[in-house]
């Protein structure tokens, strides 16, 4: 049987926290996507902004199995400057040949989460399903656990959830 994965990118540790909660709940392997060049300090902050504003493809390190050998995949990444974090965007662009079930979770401070889900769809050539947006504060306080549990229940009810037609979602006035 093909291995199911939770693949995450996290600069500050918030998305890592959510990915570990989801991976534990599902019993799936959790794999980290890392920067090829450190983003520490103010220079790293500036690179985050520039990479996203300019849509630059960036280097990353991925030590997991080839996606084409995997079953279901959940990708998780933060939102930077209202866009999907550049390392995850670059990774997904390189993995666009993956046709298995794909789900996505974006972790945002205030806005940009729905745009990040659209960027996953653009990179992969199809929308992720299910897709969810979490607030950073909900993750750090533990409030996101119930949402992650429901997300896991959806995936466990139908492990092919990524193949299903996307459900309509409520859009916040700040995201429209």
N, C-alpha and C positions, 0 to 999 in steps of 0.2 A: 504494500500500500504506500502511496506517495506521502511524503512528509508535509504537514501543514506548518506554516510559519507566520510569526508576527515579526515584521521587519520595521525597525524604528530608527529615526535619527533624532538626537537630542543634544543640544548645545549646553543647556543649563541643568538637565536632569529631570525636568518636569515630564516630558514625553516619555522618558525612560521609566519613570514611576508608573505612568498609565499603561505602558506596554507590558511591564512586569505583572501588573494586576490582571490584565487581559490574558496574557500568556498562562499565568497560574490558573485562572478560571477555566480556560479552554484545555489546558494540558498540552499546549503547543510549544514548540521550540521558539525562543525569542532571539533574534539576531540583530545586532547593532550595525548600522551604517555609520561610518566614521569619516571625518574630514581627512583629506590627504595632507592638508596644511592646517595647523592649529588656528583656531579663531579666538584665542584667548586675548583679553585686554581690549583697549579702545580700538586698536587696529583691526582686531577681529570683528568688533561691532560695526566698524565702517565697511569692512568687506561684506558683511551680511546685508547691509543696506544697498551697497553698490551692486552686488551680485544679483539681488532681486529686482532692483529698479532697472538694471540694464539687461536682465534676462540672461545673464552669463551662464554658460555651462561650466561646472566646477568639478574638480577632482574629488574622489571619495574612495574609501576602502570598504569592500564588502567581502566578508569571509564565509558567507553562507553558501548553500548549494545553488546550482543554476536553477533559476525559477522554472524553466521548462521541465524540470524533474519533480516539481512540487505539486501538491494538491492545492488546497486553498491557501491564499496569502492575504494577510491584513497588513497594510502599510500605515505607519503612523509618523507624523512629523509636525513640528511647530509651524506657526504662521509668522513670517517675518515681513514687516512693512506691507501687510495685507496680501501677501503671496505665500505659496508653499515654500518651505525652506529650500534653498538652492541645491544642497546636496541630494535631497530626496527627489526633487524635480529632475536633476541630471541622471540619477539612478534609474528612474522610471522611463525616461527617454531612451536609455540604453537597453531597457528590458521590455520594450514595446512588443516584442514577439511572444511574450507570455500570454496564453489564451485561457488559462485556468481561472477558477473563481477568485475574484479580487474585491476586497473590501478596503475601506479607508477611514482613518480618524485623523482629524486636524485638531491641534491644540492651539488656541489663540488667547491673547491677552484681552482683546476687546472686539476686534473685527477682522474680516478677511477669510474666515473659515470656509464659507461657501465658495468663495473664489478659489481657495486651495483645492476643494473637491473638484471643481471644474478643471483645474490644472492637472490633477491626476487623470481625469477623463481625457484631456487633450494629449497628454504624454502617452497614455496607453491605448488611445483610439477607441475607448468605450468608457462609460461611466462606472465607477465602483459601486457595488451594492452588497451589503448596506454601506452607507456613509454616515458619519457622525462628526459633529463639532463639539469639542469640550472647551470650557473656559479654564485657563491656567489656574485660577483661584480654586475652582472645583476640584481639580486634580490634587493640588497641594493640601487642601483641607480634608480630602477624602470623600467629599460629596459626590465625586464622579463615579464612585464604586457602583451605585445602583444603575447608572447609565451603562457602564461597562458590562455589568452582569446581564442587562437586557440585550445588549449588542451580542454578547456571547450566546445567549439563549437563541437569538435569531440564527446565528451561524450553526449552532448545534441542531436546531430543528431541521434545517436544510443546509447541509454542507456545501451544496451547489449554489448557495445564495448569490454568489457573484455572477451567476448566469441568468438570474431572474431579471425581469423588467424592473427598472427602478421605481420606487414608490414616490409619490409626490411628497414634498417637504414644505414645512412652514418656513417662510423666509422672514427674518427680522427686518424691520424698517432700516436698520443700520447696514444690512447686507444686500439689500435689493439694488 
